[in-house]
């Protein structure tokens, strides 16, 4: 079975060097999962934190469900992520020891469940971003010339 990608955090690849990736489940309410299935998700400014042995997703905007009336949720509420204790301890030690940041890369549906792919990352400096843009422009130019 294939995963259906709902939202990608393109800014994460531009702002960070991505290292280890992990798959985590998300604890959602009834109206939230309906909004996720309708692709009403934005990961742009979201981030992940580990607090007292639990992992939480912050600033992930899931729009209110249009037919949800009084059962609707707060679009920016903090959501708990589901990872094994071993993975949480491994990630937490890298964050504390090596200075990594945890960023969400994408949200997708897999076998009926909403999942989020998170990654350990380090921030890029300005010259790294310029370098990436130059490489991207070169690749685009080469593809354009090869097409002719």
N, C-alpha and C positions, 0 to 999 in steps of 0.2 A: 504494500500500500504506500502511496506517495503522500508527501506532506504538502498541504496547501498554504503557501506563504501569504500572510495577511498584511504585515507591515515590516519594512526594513529601515534600519537606522543608517542611512548613507553617510551622515555626518561623522559617525563613529570611525569609519574607515579613513576619512580625511583628517580627523583630529588626533587619532591614536595609532600606535603600532600595536597590532593585534597578536596575542600569543596563544594561550590555551583557551579552548572553547568548551562550554558545558551546556547540556540541555536540562532545563528545569521546568517543572509544571507550575501553573499559576493558579492561585485560589481566587475564583471569580464568583460573583453573585449571578442569579438567573438572568437579569436584564443585561449584565455585562457580557456574558457569553453570546447572547443574541446580537449585541452590537459588534463583537469581535467577528462573528460569522458574516456580518454585513460589511466588513473591512473598514469600520469606523474607529481606527486606532492610529495614534501618532506617537512615535518613539523619539522624536527629535531631541528633546532636552532631558530625557530620562536617564536615570543612573541607578545603581544597585549598591546597597549597604548591608553589612552583616552586623546585627545587633543581638547580643546575648545568645549566640548560637543559632540564630534564625536569619534567613536572607529575605530582604524586602526590596521591592521595586518602587521607586519614587518618580513622580512627574510623568508617568505614562498616561497619556490622555486617551480615554475610551469614552466616546461620545454617548450621551444618554440614549436609550432605546426609544424610538418615536412612539411606540404603543405601550410604554412602561408605566405611565401615569405616576401614581404615588410610590410605586415600588422601584423607581429609578434610583440610580447610584450617583455619588459624587464623581465627576469625570476624572479628577486628579487624585483620587484617594490612594493611599499606600497599599500595595498588594503584596501578599506573602508569596515567596517562591518556594517550591518543593525540591529539595536536593537531599541526597543521603548525608548522614553525619560525617562520613569519611571525606566526601567532596567538600563540605562546608569547612572542615578543619584544614584541609589542604589549601583551599582558596584563601581562608583567613590568614594562615601563616605566610603565604606569599604577599598578601596585601600589607601585612604589618612589617615583615622582614625586608622585602625587596621594593616596596613602594609602588606596587601595581594599583590600578584602578579597575573596578568591575563595571563594564558597560553592556547594556543589552544590544544585541545585533539585529535580531528579528523575532517576530511573533508569528507562529504558524499553528495550524490545526493538524494533528497527527492521530489517526485512529479515533477521531471524535473528541480528543482532548486538546485544550489550548496549551501550547508550550512556548517557552521563550528561550532563545539561544543567547547565553551570556558569555563574555570573554574577559580574560585578564588582559589589560592593556596598559601601555605607557604613553603619555602625551607626546605629541610631535612638537618639535621646535619650528619656528617660522621658516627656516631654511629647508627643513625636511618637507614642509608643505609645498614650497616653491619647486623643489626638486620633483615631487610627485606630479605637480601640474605640468612641468616641462616634459616629463616622460609621457604623460597622457597626450599632450599636444603632438609630440613626435610620433607616437603610435597612430594617432588619428591621421596625421599627414602621410605616413607610410601606407596605411590602409587606403587612403584616398588615391595615392599614386598607383597602388597595386590594382585598384578597381579599373583604372583606365587602360 
